Amino acid sequence: MSFIAMHIGVIGAGIVGLTSAYQLLRAGHAVTVIDAGHGPGLATSFANGGQLSYGYVSPLAAPGVLSQLPSLLFSRTGPLRIKPSFDPDFWRWSIEFVKHCNAQANASSTLRLLSLGLHSRAVMQEFLARESVSFDYRLSGKLVVYRDAHKLAAAERSLELANDLGYPQRRVDAATCATLEPALAKIAGELAGGIHTPGEGTGDCQSLCRELARLVGAHADGKLLYEREVTGFDVRGGTVHSVRTRMGDVAVDACVVANGLAAMPLLRKVGESVSLYPLKGYSLTYRDAPADARPQVSVTDADNKVVYASLGEHLRVAGMADLVGYDYRIAARRIQALRTLSAGLFPALGGAHAPLEWTGMRPATPHGRPILQRANTLGNLWLNVGHGGLGFTLSMGAARVIADAIDGKRPAVDLAGFARLAA
């Protein structure tokens, strides 16, 4: 099959859209990125956890979640909180989520996500070797700590999947946790142990979005259109001819939808149904944090679902998972919980500047896997959505497999496992 260069529209200027644009330019296509915002990475990519967790990708849908449901419905302080809604999308999503809360489905999703995650790591390493970019990237390694011995044992079983794929992870005891990250010494007595993954990294996702936008904009065949809300598509003969915006149409030969939650109403206009729901998270960014409040490794507190990452001179603290609908307000109770946990682990933060508070809506699928496929109804429309809390981690790999699929190449990762609701 001979290569045909096309003009491809990419909807979305977050990390998923911009990596897609970059990979398509590398493949030889002309690309126009279209976004409703006034710059790159200003929504879910803005202040996420900063972790590139290629080997720690187990989805939220897991066997133990259903037994916790009563507490999740009524607790206002737990790391995972659910607020039922009359929104039909919530119930459709929830029913599918429950179907995937079993050991077999969880293991299947984890294996597929690991495959995509490790491919994404390889593509990221290629990118870092090729481009001169600055986003506070560091190969820090990742340490997930557990207070509950049973949860640690379950995590140890999962790490065998990564080891089988040649990506080393190991269980470590509490003393080793404190050696790997001295800040943990004060709580070592509370820990059952942890899982250490040396190949993980950290970085500022929004800074990478800016760098990718710079690379795309500097390319002779790259173009960035901001403040262009996409309203639909001009479809003729089963093909997208242009992307419609409030400021005029953009003619395209093909299109990649990569705008997170906004993809759902947009795709419905052309008969495409995807199941996404916002998984709301929160973060604090302590700018110019004291040196002893910046961990040497990326740390995840598994019990509280909170992550800590050093981003240059800053400390990013992120966590929580709220299924509360499209509520974009910053919940003071959740922010205070992050502040309390941070101060308990890093007392030096008591003298730090007031942190930047943020909340973001992760576009999650029920099974936890992104949707990477050609649209059912339109032959030149492609979907790269639904990465949940793994957008930063999976974006490079997802972008490469979509670019390969568009070019008729066999992607390095089997896309059969990344359809709408693949079993």
Steps between C-alpha positions, in 0.01 A plus 500: 500500500651830390508794737255785436564826680183659635384811679376371836302699751566424867229616738649576842816678618555302818771239536308239296422733211846655483685167510265384223584807294872453557496133397293574190745772396786256553317256275496757219151649521391862524317564827268767638428491874163651595413586860237704681750634754742788465816289522645150538437271795260722692240239602566151641868523404561817700601380849466124515707269719811533286569128502596290198382170647549257215500189718234596752186511291244275670153648434259626763255221413624226734341219706525685832319814387146362521541393863598859580196646325297588815786703645572661163141621473487655845857599587603861445866446587615176336744502207225376265158662516185435298201732475213341303348713230182506290724535195437197271870503406587439864281189520616361166860550605442355848330184370793428270744583780336244730524237225878549498546479878620140497840337507493376140403835348745686721789272402411530131485880514821521702689286249378709208582824678846369587561422135397851397685655794830333416461597135433856613818496708702390197346772283565759770865398516524541122342844532740608776798383296381687189368828636642768725214561742465619858219377724679409824530139386688269731548122504417491869363152548167440673428371849145399592465456876236297683388492860273199439684169457213344305499784245877470470469127432242569229733760345785250506292258295442773241869584470562155357327617182751783457795276579376247243508780240859583592423809708649449847301569813572367848339480839699675773462511877433809709868559578587495129216746432666742743839442337364570152317809625634638830186710553315174570715420803256676733212270392701182434349340809154532345598336170460140395739568213486618143547433130802662338521557125834657398400573138226754577538875456354836593440821309275800462227403255391854420861602428528206261180617330661840446813337357297280267298802386828679428624206292171470311481875435859514378446219250432608142192276490375569853234749603333584833153653519398610850168641621327292234217305655417204276125480433485200265616358170418551136427140399440391143495145366606348830808722519593803707580783261552771758492575869243765582584770754331822610761688297470305177570155359838329482529272196664164580580166339467324836437594861607380847267576790717545811313752714412289802151534646396747230527213251173342618251767386707568188507137390129454565434748221637246252345191659803395702439396861779486757463452873708753694446653841702756697723359772570817692841545660678773692854629532721740689817648355747631756719737302862532613443229759773441761757242391395257775141521376587375150512119484789328326265243348142530382289390799146364499309456823278210391268517801414866449534500119740795512817547294805717568736610223790745487478722193819701498479732801133423554304226676185367337253322728199346327229251569143409584247357256152651511213380283287809557401597149605815318573706809806710424513671838800441726370313805654657810472176697704309240765770478531508877547123504790536256651777712478290818653192338779706344588671827506166679754362257699820437495724813723754322197600292379694804729783395437473126302740283127432472455230236317534170167316538352324199236250398470311173259261333662180381304352207455140616357196325320234708772239441790743547644461149511787251299478178740476207323417177352611173143629531228251412307737277770706328804351334734795551408585861717360779453491878778551757304566819422367848845475659370577850783566742758356259492764227852626568632144525329349195489799265821435305418134440135568416604770254745267326254212463232734362748649251606150394138387461416805288793414272384140466793367702466233763523680837741370762201451733192300402216754470237229546537551876434874473161510335199658670406218735727212398466204735 
